[in-house]
Amino acid sequence: MRALATFAACMLGACAAASGPPRGPEYDPANTPEARSGCPAEAKAAKQAREDAIGAEESGPREKAAAAVFAQAECERRLFDALHIDGMSPEDFKMSVGEAKTQFYSAQNLYLEVVAFNIPTATVAGYSRLGDLYGAYANKLRKSDPGPGVGEGTGRATWLAEVEPIARPVDRDALDYYGKSLDVVMMGPPNFADDAAVAPYVKAACAAIRVGEPSKLDGYPPCR
């Protein structure tokens, strides 16, 4: 049992981290590193939009940049959704974990960049989608399958018991991001939650909090 716990923690990235997904490179929106992307068209458009927004005093170029970066984030998120954490051997499993982490970071950093543009509608969307991303990561952990030969004599239930303490903090991170999204809505103008550009993200955030931490709903009038 102890060997399985150690394997679960280390392979899923919780050896050094107390909670949440293992942290990627430190995010710096002023110097976002260019990495190879599975979304080349979106990445190219985002890069151009960033360049067009540099030094712009009006909000238009920043809004366009936020939209372009968000589009790339959504594409990277779809690639993340398509990945599975599993394998027929420890080596295969480790590789699948690495691929999932890399794609997770790609989407995460882009959503954070969207938030950094300080465009209210984009910030609500970025935070809400970060909540979705973290929730999806937690679900992948729970569905992970290291394949045969891991912890002899242990079954699926044992594996899930070891994974749950790793996934639970990721759920909390997701709820924190949903809360940040709703905090922005509450600072906005009257009826901001009904704006077509933010309403779907408000709905998603409220639904997630209603399931994950319903006691917080009273603090968020948009969810009533």
N, C-alpha and C positions, 0 to 999 in steps of 0.2 A: 504494500500500500504506500509506504513512504517513497519507494522508488518511483511509483507511478505519479505521485504528487509532484515530485521534483521534475520528472519528465514533462508533465503538463505545464508547470509553471515556467520552466526554461524554454520549452519549445514555443509556447504561446506568448513569450516575451515578458513574463512577470518576475523574472529572477531578481532584477534590480529595481523594478518599479513597485511602489506600494499600491498603486491603483491605476486604473485606466489603461488604455493602449500604450504600448511602449512609445516613448517620445522620439520623434524624428529629429532632423536637424532643426536648430533654433530658427524660428520664423522671423524674417526681417522684410517687411513689405517694401522697404526702400531699396532693397538689393535682392529681389527674389531670384534665386538661381534658375537658370534655364536647364531643363532636363529633357531627355527624350520622352516624347509623349505618344500615346496611342491615339491621340486626337490632334493630328497635325494641322488640320484646317482651323480648328478652334484655337489652337495654340498660336498660330500665325496671326489670326484676327485679334487675339488678346494682346499679343506683343505690339502690334501696330496701334491698337487703341491706347495702350499704356503710353507709348511714345507721343501720341497726339495729345494726351492729357498733361504731359509734363509742362509745368509753368503756366497752365491755363488758369485764368482768373475766374472765368465764368464756370458754372456747374455743368454745362452741356457736355464737354469732353470727358469730365469725370464720370458722368452718368453713363456715357457710351462705353467708357473703359470698364466700369463696374459690370455693365451688362455683358460685355464680351468675356470678361474673366469668369463671370457666373456661368456663361454658356460652356466654357471649357471645363469648369468644375463639374457641371452636370454630366458632361461627356465622360470625364474621368470617373465619376461616381458610377456610371453605367458599367464601365469596365470593371470596377471593384465589385459590383453586384454579381457579375458573371463568374467570379472566382470562388473556389471551394477550398476549404482547409481540410485536406485529407491526403492519404497516401498509402501505398502498399508496403512501405518500409519507413523507418525513421528518417532516412535521407529524403525520400519523396515528401514526407510530411513536413520536414523542415523547409524544403524548397517552397511548398505551397504556402507555408506561414510567411516566408520572406516575400513572396509575390503579393500576398494580401496586404502585408504591412506597407510595402512600397506604394501600392496603388492607393491605400488608405491615406498615406501622407500626401500624395499628389492631389487628391481631392480636398483634403483638409486644408492644406496651405492655400489653395485657390479660394476656398470659401472664406478663409481668414482675410485674404487680400480683398475680397469683395467688401467685407465688413470695414476694412481700413479706409475705404474711399469715403466713408461717412455720408453716404447718400441714404436717408432714412428707409426708403422702400427696399433698397438693395441690402441694407443692414438687417432688416427684418427677415428677408429671404435667406441671407447668408447664415444667420444664426439658426434659423429653423432647419435649414438643410444640414448644418453641422449636427444638430440633434438627430436628424434622420441617419446621418452617416455613422455616428457613434452607436445608435441603436442597431444599425445593420451589422456593425462590427461585433457587437455583443451577441447577436443572433448567429453569426458565423462561428464564434467561439463555441456556442452551445451545440451547433450542428457539426463541429469538427470531428473528424474520425482519423485517428492515427494508424489505423489498419491493424493487421494481425501482428502478434509478437510483442505487444506493449503491455507490460505488467501481467505476466502469465497468471492465469486463473482469475483474472478480472474481467468484468463485462462492461456493457455500455453504461449501466447505472453507476458503476464505480468511476468510470471516466467522467461522466457528467458531474458527479459529486466533486471531483477535483477541479473541473473547469468552472463551476459556478462561482467560487470566490474570486476568480479572475474576471468573469464577465459582469458580475454585479456592480463593481465600481465604474465600469464603462457605461452601464445604464444610468448611473448617477451623473456622469459627465454629460450624457445625452439630455437628461432633464435640466441640467444647468444651462445648456445652450438654448433649449426651448424657453426657459425662463428669461434669458437675455433677450430673445426675440420679442417676447411679450412686454418686457420692460421698455423696449424701444417704442412699441405700439402705444403704450400708456403715456409716453412723453410726447406723442404726436398730437396733431389737431383733433378736434371732435370728429367722430366717425371714421378715423383713420383705419380702424380695423376692418371697415367695410370697403375700403379702396380695393378695386379689382386687382391691383398689383401686389397687394399683401394678404388679401383675404384667405387664399389657399394655404399660406404659410402659418397664418394665425390659427386656422382651423386645425392644421396638423399639430401645432404646438399644444393647443388646448386638449386635443384628443389624447396626445401622449401623456401629458401631465395628469389628465383624468384617470388614466390607467395606472401610471407609475407612481404618482404622489398626489392623490386627490385632495389631500389636506391643503395644498397650495392654491387650489382653485379660487378660494375666497379672495386671495390677493391679486387676482387677475380678472377685473371686470369684463374684458373682451370675451372671456370664456363662459360667461353666464348666459 
